Amino acid sequence: MIFSSLIFTYAFLPLCLICYGLIKPLKGKNAVLIILSLFFYAWGEPVRVGLLLVSAVVNYFVGIGIGSIKSERGQKGVLAAGLVFNIGMIAVIKYSGFVMTNVNAAFGSSLPVPDIAPLAGISFYTFQIISYIVDCYWGKAEPQRNFFDLLLYICLFPQLIAGPIVRYTTIAEEINNRHTTVKDYSEGFTRFVVGLSKKVILADQLHRIVGNFLGGNVGGMTIAGTWYGVILYSLYIYFDFSGYSDMAIGIGRIFGFHFNENFDHPYICKDITEFWQRWHISLGSFFRDYLLPVTFFGHRNKYLSLALVWLCTGIWHGASWNFILWGVYYGLFMLFEELLGKKRIKKIPIVIRHIYSKLVIIIGFGIFYFDDTKGGIGNLGLFLRNLTPANPNGWCKVPDQISMCNNLFLIIVAIICTFPLMKWFGKLAERSVGAQTAVSISGTVVSIALLTLSSILMVDATTQAFLYWHF
């Protein structure tokens, strides 16, 4: 079950709200959320719930062990065991097939290649669990003694599949001490509708066009067609992923949980460092807080730490060489900006900084696109060639022009929506009571219109899963 479907929007979510509202004690509400979250995760693939429950049980005892053992050595041992279990689980499920395939290719062997179906959201909830046990070890979080409270944190359905990566310390107090106000319902519903609209009205329509270009004969694309396809893919992936995050944050707000923001209009960035402060914020902060402190031979080295962070960032996204290359690609630009220094960067004309950052981001998403299911490194090489005058197919062809003209309105709206429009309207509302009323009424009307349009598009559309469900 995905958020951008009629069955979720008009059946599952209303059922959740009704059941949640009928139960008065907070413990009962939590039980309802656990049951419905497990049902949500089991939808279409019941076996994956078993793995999630095993993970929850193991890490519950890891947390208890860290809190009960007094010696630092013993705590380190329990933490190490927990990390081996969690990282090992991801490694086996996500990467064992990739590793064995490459071993066979490198050594000419014929070792059996595991064929394990990917589990939706495993990287997200496993990273949440890792943050919990590490924070317990560091003393930032008290080990949760109630298994079901910890299970609620792990399986809470709004952010279970594709984030944001919510840390235990963010919602620990709200597990047993929260209430939902009228403002929470209003703002939560609005945020959900905004996210749904990003996904259904923008991302899914952009995805269709991207498939016609990058998903076709890559070697035969023109220069204009290649740039057109990858620019639209950059827009698609933003609206797809940030749309899910908006929906997750909105639903969480309705149930009284306040998740951290995961996107902050990343395309208005002026350099790559700022981009990664605005894009997938929960993943970036996770690696910053849990990988950067890693020492090498007993000492910290910011350059080795930076390399480790970006290698892991690439690997986290999937078992394909393009993701590793993508991580290295961004790591090199982050290193370049680190060596250049903030003062020198700020002296560069703002127009040049914007052009530089957008080119790096767009080409980066081209690298991101061509995983092994889309031709891998071979098609990636053709794509990179076709961005340049070395492209043998010419600058532009009639089909490129037709697609650009037919989809011009969609592209303009998508670009406008990358700007912080809601923040601007919020500032407008602060000017006077009248402005606040006007913005509130307009927001309600727009929300209803967006929900109606999204619902119409969901009726006949083939459900397009969120891209980050695979990670």
C-alpha positions in Angstrom: 0.0 0.0 0.0 1.3 3.4 -0.9 0.2 6.9 0.2 -0.6 8.0 -3.3 -3.5 5.6 -3.8 -7.2 5.8 -3.4 -7.3 2.9 -1.0 -4.9 4.6 1.4 -6.4 8.1 1.1 -10.0 7.1 1.3 -10.0 3.8 3.2 -6.9 3.1 5.2 -6.2 6.6 6.5 -9.9 7.3 7.5 -10.0 3.9 9.2 -6.9 4.8 11.2 -8.4 8.2 12.2 -11.7 6.6 13.3 -10.1 3.8 15.3 -7.6 6.2 16.8 -10.3 8.7 17.7 -12.6 6.1 19.3 -10.0 5.0 21.8 -9.5 7.4 24.6 -6.5 6.1 26.7 -3.1 6.9 25.0 -1.9 3.4 25.6 -4.9 2.2 23.6 -4.2 4.7 20.8 -0.6 3.5 20.7 -1.9 -0.1 20.4 -4.1 0.9 17.5 -1.2 2.6 15.7 1.0 -0.5 16.2 -1.6 -2.9 14.8 -2.5 -0.6 11.8 1.2 0.0 11.1 2.0 -3.7 11.0 -1.0 -4.2 8.7 0.2 -1.4 6.5 3.7 -2.8 6.2 2.4 -6.3 5.6 0.1 -5.2 2.8 1.1 -7.3 -0.3 4.1 -8.9 1.4 3.3 -10.3 4.8 6.7 -12.0 5.3 8.5 -8.7 5.8 6.7 -8.0 9.0 8.4 -11.0 10.5 11.8 -9.5 9.8 10.8 -6.2 11.3 9.5 -7.8 14.5 12.7 -9.9 14.8 14.7 -6.7 14.4 12.6 -4.9 17.0 13.1 -7.8 19.5 16.8 -8.0 19.0 17.4 -4.3 19.4 15.1 -4.0 22.4 17.4 -6.4 24.2 20.4 -4.6 22.9 19.1 -1.3 24.4 18.3 -3.1 27.7 21.8 -4.6 27.7 23.5 -1.3 27.2 21.4 0.2 30.0 22.0 -2.7 32.4 25.7 -3.4 32.0 27.9 -1.0 34.0 31.3 -1.6 32.5 32.2 0.4 29.4 33.7 -2.7 27.8 30.5 -4.7 28.2 28.4 -1.8 26.8 30.8 -1.7 23.8 30.4 -5.4 23.3 26.6 -5.2 23.3 26.6 -2.2 21.0 29.0 -3.9 18.6 26.8 -7.0 18.5 23.7 -4.8 17.7 25.6 -3.0 14.9 26.8 -6.2 13.4 23.2 -7.6 13.5 21.6 -4.4 11.9 24.3 -3.7 9.3 24.6 -7.4 8.6 20.9 -7.6 8.0 21.0 -4.8 5.4 24.2 -6.3 3.9 22.7 -9.7 3.3 19.3 -8.6 2.1 20.4 -5.6 -0.1 24.0 -6.3 -1.2 24.7 -10.1 -1.1 23.5 -10.6 -4.6 25.5 -7.6 -5.9 28.7 -8.7 -4.2 28.5 -12.3 -5.4 27.7 -11.2 -9.0 30.8 -9.0 -9.0 33.0 -11.7 -7.4 31.9 -14.1 -10.2 32.6 -11.5 -12.8 36.1 -10.6 -11.3 37.3 -14.2 -10.8 35.4 -16.1 -13.5 33.8 -18.2 -10.8 30.2 -19.5 -10.7 29.3 -19.2 -7.0 25.6 -19.1 -6.3 24.1 -15.6 -6.3 21.5 -15.0 -3.6 18.2 -13.8 -5.1 16.6 -12.0 -2.1 13.6 -9.8 -2.9 14.2 -6.2 -1.7 12.3 -5.2 1.4 10.6 -1.8 1.3 12.0 0.7 3.8 14.6 -1.6 5.4 17.3 1.0 5.2 15.1 3.6 6.8 13.9 1.7 9.8 17.3 0.0 10.4 19.0 3.4 10.5 16.4 4.5 13.0 17.2 1.5 15.1 21.0 2.1 14.8 20.5 5.7 16.0 18.5 4.5 19.0 21.1 1.9 20.2 24.0 4.3 19.6 22.2 7.1 21.5 21.6 4.7 24.3 25.3 3.9 24.4 26.3 7.6 24.3 23.8 8.4 27.1 21.7 10.6 24.9 18.6 8.4 25.2 17.3 6.2 28.0 16.8 2.6 26.9 13.1 1.9 26.4 11.9 -0.7 28.9 8.5 -1.2 27.3 8.9 -3.3 24.2 5.7 -2.1 22.6 6.7 1.6 23.0 9.9 0.8 21.1 8.0 -1.2 18.5 5.7 1.8 18.0 8.8 4.0 17.3 10.2 1.5 14.8 7.0 0.6 12.9 5.0 3.8 13.0 3.6 3.7 9.5 3.8 7.4 8.3 7.6 7.3 8.2 8.2 3.5 8.1 8.8 3.1 4.3 10.7 6.1 3.1 11.5 8.3 6.0 12.3 10.8 7.2 14.8 8.9 9.4 13.3 9.8 12.8 15.5 9.5 15.8 14.2 8.1 19.0 15.1 11.2 20.9 12.9 13.3 18.6 9.6 11.5 19.6 10.5 9.7 22.8 8.4 12.1 24.9 5.5 12.0 22.5 5.1 8.2 22.6 3.3 8.4 26.0 2.7 12.2 26.3 1.0 13.8 23.4 -2.3 15.2 22.2 -3.6 16.5 18.9 -5.1 20.0 18.6 -7.3 21.5 16.0 -4.2 23.2 14.6 -2.4 19.9 14.4 -5.3 18.4 12.4 -5.5 21.4 10.1 -1.7 21.8 9.4 -1.3 18.0 9.3 -4.0 17.6 6.7 -2.7 20.5 4.6 0.8 19.0 4.7 -0.5 15.7 3.6 -2.4 17.2 0.7 0.7 19.2 -0.4 2.7 16.0 -0.4 0.1 14.0 -2.3 -0.1 16.8 -4.9 3.6 16.8 -5.3 3.5 13.1 -6.0 0.4 12.6 -8.1 0.1 16.0 -10.0 3.9 16.6 -10.5 6.1 13.6 -9.9 4.1 11.0 -11.6 3.5 13.2 -14.7 7.3 14.0 -14.9 8.1 10.3 -14.5 6.2 9.5 -17.6 8.2 12.0 -19.7 11.5 10.9 -18.2 10.7 7.3 -19.1 10.2 8.4 -22.8 13.7 9.9 -22.8 16.2 8.4 -20.3 14.2 5.2 -20.3 14.5 4.6 -24.0 17.4 4.4 -26.4 19.9 6.4 -24.5 22.6 6.2 -27.2 20.2 7.8 -29.7 19.3 10.9 -27.7 20.2 14.3 -28.9 22.0 16.9 -26.7 18.8 18.8 -26.0 16.8 15.5 -25.4 19.5 14.3 -22.9 19.5 17.6 -20.9 15.7 17.8 -21.1 15.3 14.2 -19.7 17.8 14.6 -16.9 16.5 18.0 -15.8 13.0 16.6 -15.6 14.3 13.6 -13.7 15.9 16.0 -11.2 12.5 17.6 -10.7 10.7 14.2 -10.6 13.0 12.8 -7.8 12.6 15.9 -5.7 8.8 16.0 -5.9 8.5 12.2 -5.4 10.7 12.1 -2.3 9.8 15.4 -0.7 6.2 14.6 -1.5 6.5 11.4 0.6 8.2 13.3 3.4 5.5 15.9 3.4 2.8 13.2 3.6 4.7 11.4 6.4 5.2 14.6 8.4 1.5 15.6 7.9 0.1 12.2 9.0 2.5 12.1 12.0 1.3 15.6 13.0 -2.4 14.4 12.9 -1.5 11.7 15.4 0.4 14.1 17.6 4.0 13.3 16.5 6.4 16.1 15.3 8.9 14.7 12.8 11.9 16.7 11.7 11.9 18.3 8.3 13.6 16.3 5.5 13.7 18.9 2.7 14.2 22.6 2.7 13.8 23.7 -0.9 17.2 22.3 -2.0 17.2 23.7 -5.5 17.5 27.3 -4.2 21.0 26.3 -2.9 24.1 28.3 -4.0 26.7 25.5 -3.6 26.8 21.7 -3.1 27.4 21.9 0.6 24.2 24.0 1.0 22.4 21.5 -1.2 23.1 18.7 1.1 22.1 20.8 4.1 18.7 21.0 2.4 18.3 17.7 0.7 17.3 14.4 2.6 18.3 16.2 5.8 17.7 13.2 8.0 20.1 11.0 6.1 22.8 13.7 6.0 22.5 14.5 9.7 22.6 10.8 10.5 25.9 10.3 8.7 27.2 13.6 10.1 26.5 12.6 13.7 27.3 8.8 13.6 30.0 8.5 10.9 32.1 11.7 11.2 33.1 10.9 14.8 34.7 7.7 13.6 38.5 7.6 14.2 41.2 6.2 12.0 44.0 4.5 13.9 42.9 6.4 17.0 42.7 9.8 15.4 40.1 11.8 13.6 40.8 12.8 10.0 38.2 15.1 8.4 39.1 14.1 4.9 39.0 10.3 5.6 35.7 10.9 7.5 34.3 12.8 4.5 35.3 10.0 2.2 33.7 7.4 4.5 30.5 9.5 4.7 30.1 9.8 0.9 31.0 6.2 0.2 28.4 5.1 2.6 25.9 7.6 1.2 26.3 6.1 -2.2 26.2 2.5 -1.0 23.1 3.2 1.2 21.1 4.1 -1.9 21.4 0.7 -3.6 23.5 -2.3 -4.8 24.7 -0.9 -8.1 28.0 0.7 -9.2 26.3 3.9 -10.3 25.3 4.6 -6.7 28.9 4.2 -5.5 30.1 6.4 -8.3 27.4 8.9 -7.3 28.6 9.0 -3.7 32.2 9.5 -4.8 31.1 12.2 -7.3 29.5 14.3 -4.5 32.3 13.5 -2.1 34.8 15.1 -4.5 32.7 18.3 -4.9 32.3 18.5 -1.1 36.0 18.1 -0.7 36.6 20.8 -3.3 34.4 23.2 -1.5 36.0 22.2 1.9 39.4 23.0 0.5 38.2 26.2 -1.2 36.7 27.5 2.0 33.5 29.4 2.7 35.1 32.8 2.4 36.4 32.2 -1.1 33.1 30.6 -2.2 31.1 33.7 -1.0 33.3 35.9 -3.1 32.2 34.1 -6.3 29.3 35.9 -8.1 26.0 34.5 -7.0 24.9 33.8 -10.6 28.0 31.6 -11.2 27.4 29.8 -7.9 23.8 29.0 -8.9 24.9 27.8 -12.4 27.7 25.7 -10.9 25.5 24.1 -8.2 22.6 23.3 -10.6 24.9 21.7 -13.2 26.5 19.5 -10.6 23.1 18.5 -9.2 21.6 17.7 -12.5 24.5 15.7 -13.8 24.6 13.9 -10.4 21.0 12.8 -10.8 21.9 11.5 -14.2 24.6 9.3 -12.6 21.9 8.3 -9.9 19.4 7.2 -12.6 21.4 4.6 -14.4 21.5 1.7 -12.0 21.9 -1.9 -13.2 18.2 -2.1 -14.1 18.6 0.8 -16.5 21.7 -0.3 -18.4 24.2 0.5 -15.6 27.6 1.9 -16.4 27.2 1.3 -20.2 24.2 3.5 -20.5 25.7 6.0 -18.0 28.7 6.4 -20.3 26.4 7.1 -23.3 24.4 9.6 -21.2 27.5 11.5 -20.1 28.7 11.6 -23.8 25.3 12.8 -25.0 25.4 15.8 -22.7 28.3 17.2 -24.7 29.0 18.3 -28.3 30.6 14.8 -28.8 27.0 13.5 -29.1 26.7 12.1 -32.6 22.9 12.5 -32.7 22.8 16.3 -33.1 21.5 19.1 -31.0 17.8 18.6 -31.2 15.1 16.7 -33.1 11.4 17.2 -33.7 10.2 14.7 -31.0 12.2 16.7 -28.4 10.6 20.0 -29.5 7.1 18.4 -29.4 7.6 17.1 -25.9 9.0 20.4 -24.6 6.1 22.3 -26.1 3.4 19.9 -24.9 4.7 19.8 -21.4 5.8 23.4 -21.0 3.0 24.3 -18.5 3.9 21.3 -16.3 7.6 22.2 -16.4 6.9 25.8 -15.5 4.6 24.8 -12.6 7.2 22.3 -11.4 10.0 24.8 -11.4 7.9 27.4 -9.5 7.0 24.8 -6.9 10.6 24.2 -6.0 10.6 27.7 -4.4 9.5 28.2 -0.8 6.0 29.4 -1.7 4.4 28.3 1.6 7.0 30.3 3.6 6.3 33.3 1.5 2.5 33.0 2.1 3.2 32.5 5.8 5.2 35.8 5.9 2.4 37.5 4.1 -0.1 36.3 6.7 1.9 37.9 9.5 1.4 41.4 8.2 -2.2 41.8 9.5 -5.2 39.9 10.8 -6.9 40.5 7.4 -4.0 39.0 5.5 -3.9 36.0 7.9 -7.6 35.4 7.3 -7.3 35.7 3.5 -4.3 33.4 3.4 -6.1 30.8 5.6 -9.2 30.8 3.4 -7.2 30.7 0.3 -5.1 27.8 1.7 -8.3 25.8 2.5 -9.7 26.3 -1.0 -6.4 25.4 -2.6 -6.0 22.3 -0.4 -9.5 21.1 -1.4 -8.8 21.8 -5.1 -5.5 19.9 -4.9 -7.0 16.9 -3.2 -9.8 16.8 -5.8 -7.4 16.9 -8.7 -5.1 14.4 -7.1 -8.1 12.0 -6.5 -9.2 12.3 -10.1 -5.7 11.5 -11.3 -5.5 8.5 -9.0 -8.7 7.0 -10.3 -7.4 5.8 -13.7 -3.7 6.0 -13.1 -1.4 3.0 -12.7 -0.1 3.4 -9.2 3.5 4.6 -9.3 5.5 3.6 -6.2 7.7 6.1 -4.5 11.2 5.9 -5.7 12.8 5.7 -2.3 10.7 2.7 -1.2 13.5 0.6 -2.8 16.2 2.0 -0.5 
